[in-house]
């Protein structure tokens, strides 16, 4: 096993015990630890040309795994859990990105800001409009909060890679 793969597995294994877990729960107890899945998955994404879609797959798969654990009855709860994790990750790491590569953003951009910002429009343009997007079992407000958190988190990941801070 090469060193990068070995390091990624060790990192993922170590992460599983950290942080307050976000558990998809039923009346029978905990089913799925959404936070640990998202941390482990995103830690395994290498700095490669397709890292952005790989990051997006971590988020969508974490959401789907949470929903499956709740037998598709927890869309709202799972959307909130994934949104909260992305916000926490972004808020706790944004200040670590060197100011000169933050693209004049003191805080992470929202989805709307990304879509209108010339430097991030390529990614922002790929995010759906939260006002027209529909997710069964979720309110428009939850959808907009999710997309804003996703925009900020993806921006963070891109800038971290630019600074050489991800998966070294």
C-alpha positions in Angstrom: 0.0 0.0 0.0 1.5 3.3 -1.0 2.1 6.0 1.7 -0.7 8.4 0.6 -3.3 5.6 0.7 -1.9 4.3 4.0 -2.0 7.9 5.5 -5.6 8.4 4.2 -6.8 5.2 5.8 -5.0 6.0 9.1 -6.4 9.5 9.1 -9.9 8.2 8.4 -9.6 5.6 11.2 -8.4 8.2 13.6 -11.2 10.7 12.7 -13.9 8.2 13.4 -13.4 8.7 17.1 -13.2 12.5 17.1 -15.9 15.1 17.4 -19.5 15.0 18.6 -21.2 12.4 16.5 -24.2 13.4 14.4 -26.2 10.2 14.5 -29.2 9.3 12.4 -31.4 7.8 15.2 -34.6 5.9 15.4 -36.5 4.8 18.4 -34.2 1.7 18.5 -31.0 3.8 18.9 -28.2 5.1 16.7 -28.1 3.9 13.2 -25.6 6.0 11.2 -22.9 8.5 12.2 -23.2 11.1 9.5 -20.4 13.3 10.9 -17.8 10.5 10.9 -18.8 9.5 7.4 -18.4 13.0 6.1 -15.0 13.5 7.8 -13.6 10.2 6.7 -14.8 10.6 3.1 -13.6 14.1 2.7 -10.2 13.2 4.2 -9.8 10.5 1.6 -10.3 12.9 -1.4 -6.8 13.5 -2.9 -5.7 16.7 -4.6 -6.4 15.6 -8.1 -8.2 17.2 -11.1 -11.5 15.6 -10.2 -11.4 16.5 -6.5 -14.3 18.9 -6.6 -16.8 16.3 -7.9 -15.3 13.8 -5.4 -15.9 16.2 -2.6 -19.5 16.7 -3.8 -20.0 12.9 -3.8 -18.9 12.7 -0.2 -21.7 15.2 0.7 -24.4 13.6 -1.4 -23.5 10.1 -0.3 -23.4 11.2 3.4 -26.9 12.6 2.9 -28.1 9.5 1.2 -26.6 7.1 3.8 -28.3 9.1 6.6 -31.6 9.0 4.7 -31.2 5.2 4.1 -30.5 4.6 7.8 -33.8 6.3 8.6 -35.6 4.4 5.9 -36.0 7.6 3.8 -38.1 9.2 6.5 -35.4 11.6 7.7 -34.7 13.8 4.7 -35.2 17.0 6.8 -33.1 15.7 9.7 -30.3 14.5 7.4 -30.2 17.7 5.4 -29.9 19.6 8.6 -27.1 17.3 9.8 -25.1 17.6 6.6 -25.6 21.4 6.4 -24.5 21.8 10.0 -21.3 19.7 9.4 -20.4 21.7 6.3 -20.9 25.0 8.2 -18.8 23.9 11.1 -16.0 22.7 8.9 -16.0 25.9 6.9 -16.3 28.2 9.9 -13.5 26.4 11.8 -11.1 26.3 8.9 -11.8 29.5 6.8 -9.5 31.7 8.9 -6.7 29.2 8.2 -6.7 29.8 4.5 -4.1 32.5 3.7 -5.8 35.9 3.1 -4.1 36.4 -0.2 -5.9 33.5 -1.8 -9.3 34.0 -0.2 -10.4 36.1 -3.2 -11.2 39.1 -1.0 -13.8 37.1 1.1 -13.6 37.6 4.8 -16.1 34.9 5.2 -17.1 32.0 2.9 -19.4 33.0 -0.1 -23.0 32.0 -0.3 -24.3 30.1 -3.3 -25.7 33.3 -4.8 -22.4 35.2 -4.2 -20.5 32.3 -5.9 -22.8 32.4 -8.9 -22.3 36.1 -9.4 -18.6 36.3 -8.5 -16.5 36.1 -11.6 -13.7 34.1 -10.0 -16.1 31.5 -8.6 -18.9 31.6 -11.2 -17.7 28.3 -12.8 -18.5 26.4 -9.6 -21.3 28.7 -8.4 -23.0 28.3 -11.8 -23.2 24.6 -11.2 -25.1 25.0 -8.0 -28.9 25.0 -8.5 -31.0 28.0 -7.5 -32.3 27.3 -4.1 -35.6 29.1 -4.8 -36.5 26.7 -7.6 -34.8 23.5 -6.2 -37.1 21.0 -4.6 -36.2 18.2 -2.2 -39.1 16.1 -1.0 -39.5 16.5 2.8 -37.4 19.7 3.0 -38.5 23.4 3.2 -37.1 26.0 0.8 -35.3 27.6 3.7 -33.5 24.3 4.5 -32.6 23.8 0.9 -31.2 27.4 0.6 -29.2 26.9 3.9 -27.8 23.6 2.5 -26.7 25.1 -0.8 -25.1 28.1 1.0 -23.2 25.7 3.3 -22.2 23.6 0.2 -21.0 26.7 -1.6 -18.9 27.8 1.4 -17.5 24.3 2.0 -16.6 23.7 -1.6 -14.9 27.1 -1.8 -12.9 26.3 1.4 -11.8 22.9 -0.1 -10.7 24.6 -3.4 -8.8 27.3 -1.6 -7.2 24.8 0.8 -6.0 22.8 -2.2 -4.6 26.0 -3.7 -2.7 26.7 -0.5 -1.5 23.0 -0.5 -3.3 22.3 2.8 -5.4 19.3 1.8 -4.1 15.7 1.8 -0.4 16.3 2.0 
